[in-house]
């Protein structure tokens, strides 16, 4: 019997409820989860007992360097105290959550899965159905949480089984989810599932992915996903011929009129990221910098206008007053980013984005170390992390999901390593 043999083949209800409760989100200076507050309190009360693995030790060193960059950047950019505090504590809160989860659930992989299932369910139910933290949720529940949750629950439950779901059955179920997502006018979710399907196939059938499992080449894999996403946006939309995907079809038509395809229109924030980074490449513009006079937003508008995506450059002052102010407590528009990496490039420059690059390295190499032994949950969430690294905003919701994925990846890696050592 393996060292990882389980006494429990069912979900641990106590820890499922624990995760459900800690999934609630509140707003202080910014949004924060009860899990993050609990993590900080736990670490303070158990400071002499906290353990680090080699990955977390190295991540802590990079975090300390990052905080020095934040202080310097906000000082020279004269950031307001509330924005400085929000920016300064963002990554420490992330790290504290990771450190708590590692210490609390170390060698308790299947108990953590129960906790994770509870957290994901609670995050969807409490923060969307009750507290309505996502104002777009009820307009399209599948796109804004239900689709992601459905896939995660299916393959997390599969982890409890001795015989994991086969490649064939995984492809059948995930292809069904792709079709449901397209019918629900979602594009990012079916794209990440599709990339994960390709990745799953390559991990089982080839050894090509070992090329990326080192310091020299890890970033190249994320760039391939980044460029592949743009490349798919250049292709004629084959789904346009299917009436079933009418909403996706309309969205593609409206955003595919320009020179560079759908993705550039949908994620034109990279135009603002480019110009903002070019202006302050080393230490950035400071935490959550305001887009003064809509300078960088206008750069996006000029690019879209020059490349035939839009017929007129909007009046951003009026647009902000009518729409964006409904979702913010500040009277200024932030420099657009919509990207983990891009956000840190804008705020803190190349030096301040080092933490994100190191985080990408550790998640990538930890994943590739055991990718042949992972089920579809890990392939999907790894691709989702890389997609979000380039195309999603860094905020509380994504911050917590990255922390949870990093921990399940560490725990799974440790579990697989112990099993292999036991068998040998």
VENLIN-V433087 format. One record per residue. N is the residue number from 1. SS is DSSP state (h for helix, s for strand, l for the rest). PHI is phi in radians with two decimals (* if undefined). D_LAST is the distance of its C-alpha to the last C-alpha in whole Angstrom. Layout:
BEGIN
N;SS;PHI;D_LAST
N;SS;PHI;D_LAST
END
This chain:
BEGIN
1;l;*;13
2;l;-1.27;11
3;l;-1.14;12
4;l;-1.77;14
5;l;-1.00;16
6;l;-1.88;20
7;l;-1.52;23
8;l;-1.94;25
9;l;-1.90;25
10;l;-2.21;29
11;l;-1.18;30
12;l;-1.42;31
13;h;-1.11;34
14;h;-1.04;35
15;h;-1.38;33
16;h;-1.09;34
17;h;-1.17;38
18;h;-1.04;37
19;h;-1.14;36
20;h;-1.05;39
21;h;-1.16;41
22;h;-1.29;39
23;l;-1.42;40
24;l;-1.24;44
25;s;-2.02;45
26;s;-2.28;48
27;s;-2.06;50
28;l;-1.96;51
29;l;-1.23;51
30;l;-2.43;49
31;s;-1.31;47
32;s;-2.60;44
33;s;-1.53;42
34;h;-1.04;42
35;h;-1.03;38
36;h;-1.20;39
37;h;-1.15;42
38;h;-1.05;39
39;h;-1.06;37
40;h;-1.10;39
41;h;-1.11;41
42;h;-1.07;37
43;h;-1.14;36
44;h;-1.13;40
45;h;-1.32;39
46;l;-2.16;36
47;h;-1.02;36
48;h;-1.41;35
49;h;-1.85;32
50;l;-1.20;31
51;l;-2.00;27
52;l;-2.10;26
53;l;-1.61;23
54;h;-0.97;23
55;h;-1.08;25
56;h;-1.21;27
57;h;-1.08;29
58;h;-1.20;29
59;h;-1.15;31
60;h;-1.12;33
61;h;-1.08;34
62;h;-1.15;35
63;h;-1.09;37
64;h;-1.07;39
65;h;-1.10;40
66;h;-1.03;41
67;h;-1.15;43
68;h;-1.13;45
69;h;-1.14;46
70;h;-1.04;47
71;h;-1.04;49
72;h;-1.14;51
73;h;-1.10;51
74;h;-1.20;53
75;h;-1.20;55
76;h;-1.27;56
77;l;-1.66;57
78;l;0.93;58
79;l;-1.17;56
80;l;-1.18;58
81;h;-1.11;56
82;h;-1.20;55
83;h;-1.24;53
84;h;-1.06;52
85;h;-1.10;50
86;h;-1.10;49
87;h;-1.27;47
88;h;-1.14;46
89;h;-1.59;44
90;h;-1.00;42
91;h;-1.32;39
92;h;-1.02;39
93;h;-1.13;39
94;h;-1.03;36
95;h;-1.16;34
96;h;-1.08;35
97;h;-1.12;34
98;h;-1.06;31
99;h;-1.14;30
100;h;-1.08;32
101;h;-1.07;29
102;h;-1.12;26
103;h;-1.22;27
104;h;-1.32;28
105;h;-1.93;26
106;l;-1.03;23
107;l;1.13;20
108;l;-2.25;22
109;h;-1.00;21
110;h;-1.28;23
111;h;-1.18;26
112;h;-1.12;27
113;h;-1.04;27
114;h;-1.05;30
115;h;-1.05;31
116;h;-1.14;31
117;h;-1.05;33
118;h;-1.08;35
119;h;-1.14;36
120;h;-1.10;36
121;h;-1.16;39
122;h;-1.16;41
123;h;-1.08;41
124;h;-1.21;42
125;h;-1.29;45
126;h;-1.27;46
127;h;-1.40;46
128;h;-1.92;48
129;h;-1.33;49
130;h;-1.80;51
131;l;-1.49;51
132;l;0.91;51
133;l;-1.27;50
134;l;-1.91;49
135;l;-1.17;53
136;l;-1.60;52
137;h;-1.01;50
138;h;-1.26;52
139;h;-1.26;53
140;l;-2.82;50
141;l;-1.01;47
142;h;-1.10;45
143;h;-1.15;45
144;h;-1.73;45
145;h;2.72;42
146;h;-1.15;42
147;h;-1.12;40
148;h;-1.04;38
149;h;-1.09;37
150;h;-1.04;37
151;h;-1.14;34
152;h;-1.12;32
153;h;-1.11;33
154;h;-1.01;32
155;h;-1.55;28
156;h;-1.22;28
157;h;-1.10;28
158;h;-1.06;26
159;l;-1.12;23
160;l;-1.32;24
161;l;-1.52;23
162;l;-1.17;20
163;l;-1.81;21
164;l;-1.24;22
165;l;-1.04;26
166;l;-1.25;25
167;h;-1.00;27
168;h;-1.07;30
169;h;-1.17;31
170;h;-1.07;30
171;h;-1.17;32
172;h;-1.11;35
173;h;-1.12;35
174;h;-1.25;35
175;h;-1.17;38
176;h;-1.05;40
177;h;-1.14;39
178;h;-1.09;40
179;h;-1.13;43
180;h;-1.07;44
181;h;-1.14;44
182;h;-1.17;46
183;h;-1.09;49
184;l;-1.53;48
185;l;1.05;49
186;l;-1.74;46
187;l;-2.03;45
188;h;-1.14;42
189;h;-1.08;40
190;h;-1.11;40
191;h;-1.16;39
192;h;-1.18;36
193;h;-1.12;35
194;h;-1.08;36
195;h;-1.06;34
196;h;-1.16;31
197;h;-1.07;31
198;h;-1.09;31
199;h;-1.10;28
200;h;-1.01;26
201;h;-1.07;27
202;h;-1.16;26
203;h;-1.15;23
204;h;-1.54;22
205;h;-1.84;24
206;l;-2.45;24
207;l;-1.99;22
208;h;-1.10;26
209;h;-1.26;25
210;h;-1.08;22
211;h;-1.03;26
212;h;-1.60;27
213;l;-1.57;24
214;l;-2.83;25
215;l;-1.16;28
216;l;-1.32;30
217;l;-2.04;30
218;h;-1.04;29
219;h;-1.21;33
220;h;-1.08;34
221;h;-1.08;32
222;h;-1.12;34
223;h;-1.15;37
224;h;-1.10;36
225;h;-1.12;36
226;h;-1.02;39
227;h;-1.24;41
228;h;-1.11;40
229;h;-1.10;42
230;h;-1.15;45
231;h;-1.09;45
232;h;-1.11;44
233;h;-1.21;47
234;h;-1.48;49
235;l;-1.31;49
236;l;-1.02;52
237;l;-1.31;51
238;h;-1.08;50
239;h;-1.20;50
240;h;-1.12;53
241;h;-1.41;54
242;l;-1.83;53
243;h;-1.14;55
244;h;-1.08;53
245;h;-1.85;51
246;h;-1.06;55
247;h;-1.15;54
248;h;-1.14;51
249;h;-1.04;54
250;h;-1.10;57
251;h;-1.15;54
252;h;-1.14;53
253;h;-1.11;57
254;h;-1.19;58
255;h;-1.89;55
256;l;-1.92;55
257;l;-1.44;59
258;l;-1.52;58
259;l;-1.23;57
260;l;-1.90;53
261;l;1.54;52
262;h;-1.15;51
263;h;-1.11;48
264;h;-1.10;51
265;h;-1.25;53
266;h;-1.29;50
267;l;-2.22;49
268;l;-1.25;52
269;h;-1.00;51
270;h;-1.14;49
271;h;-1.20;53
272;h;-1.15;53
273;h;-1.04;50
274;h;-1.03;51
275;h;-1.21;54
276;h;-1.17;53
277;h;-1.16;51
278;h;-1.08;53
279;h;-1.29;55
280;l;-2.44;53
281;l;-1.33;50
282;l;-1.59;49
283;l;-2.07;49
284;l;1.31;50
285;l;-1.75;53
286;l;1.65;52
287;l;-1.14;50
288;l;0.81;51
289;l;-1.24;54
290;s;-1.28;57
291;l;-1.54;58
292;h;-1.11;62
293;h;1.01;65
294;h;0.98;62
295;h;-1.08;61
296;h;-1.38;58
297;h;-1.12;58
298;h;-1.15;61
299;h;-1.05;59
300;h;-1.09;57
301;h;-1.06;60
302;h;-1.10;62
303;h;-1.12;59
304;h;-1.13;59
305;h;-1.21;63
306;h;-1.12;63
307;l;-1.89;60
308;l;1.20;62
309;l;-1.48;60
310;l;-2.30;62
311;l;-1.57;66
312;l;-2.64;67
313;l;-1.38;65
314;l;-1.15;65
315;l;-1.46;67
316;h;-1.20;64
317;h;-1.11;66
318;h;-1.18;67
319;h;-1.08;64
320;h;-1.12;62
321;h;-1.10;65
322;h;-1.39;65
323;l;-2.11;61
324;h;-1.13;59
325;h;-1.14;60
326;h;-1.19;60
327;h;-2.05;56
328;l;-2.51;56
329;l;-1.68;58
330;l;-1.84;59
331;l;-1.57;62
332;l;-2.09;60
333;l;-1.51;58
334;s;-1.32;55
335;l;-1.01;54
336;l;-1.10;52
337;l;-2.40;48
338;l;0.93;46
339;l;-2.87;43
340;h;-0.94;41
341;h;-1.17;41
342;h;-1.09;44
343;h;-1.04;45
344;h;-1.26;44
345;h;-1.10;45
346;h;-1.17;49
347;h;-1.25;49
348;h;-2.25;47
349;h;1.20;47
350;h;-1.11;44
351;h;-1.12;43
352;h;-1.35;43
353;l;-1.58;41
354;h;-1.04;38
355;h;-1.03;36
356;h;-1.13;36
357;h;-1.17;35
358;h;-1.15;32
359;h;-1.07;31
360;h;-1.03;31
361;h;-1.07;29
362;h;-1.22;26
363;h;-1.16;26
364;h;-1.13;26
365;h;-1.24;23
366;h;-1.12;21
367;h;-1.11;22
368;h;-1.20;21
369;h;-1.07;18
370;l;-2.31;17
371;h;-1.05;20
372;h;-1.25;18
373;h;-1.86;17
374;l;-1.85;20
375;l;-1.54;23
376;h;-1.14;26
377;h;-0.93;27
378;h;-1.26;25
379;h;-1.12;27
380;h;-1.13;30
381;h;-1.26;30
382;h;-1.16;29
383;h;-1.12;32
384;h;-1.07;34
385;h;-1.07;33
386;h;-1.14;34
387;h;-1.03;37
388;h;-1.16;38
389;h;-0.94;38
390;h;-1.80;40
391;h;-2.26;42
392;l;-2.32;42
393;l;-1.25;44
394;l;-1.51;42
395;l;-2.60;43
396;h;-1.02;42
397;h;-1.10;41
398;h;-1.33;39
399;h;-1.00;38
400;h;-1.23;36
401;h;-1.17;35
402;h;-1.16;33
403;h;-1.06;32
404;h;-1.14;30
405;h;-1.21;28
406;h;-1.04;27
407;h;-1.21;26
408;h;-1.14;24
409;h;-1.19;22
410;h;-1.13;21
411;h;-1.12;20
412;h;-1.15;18
413;h;-1.07;17
414;h;-1.09;15
415;h;-1.12;14
416;h;-1.16;12
417;h;-1.12;11
418;h;-1.14;10
419;h;-1.09;9
420;h;-1.18;6
421;h;-1.16;5
422;h;-1.15;5
423;h;-1.20;4
424;l;-1.35;0
END
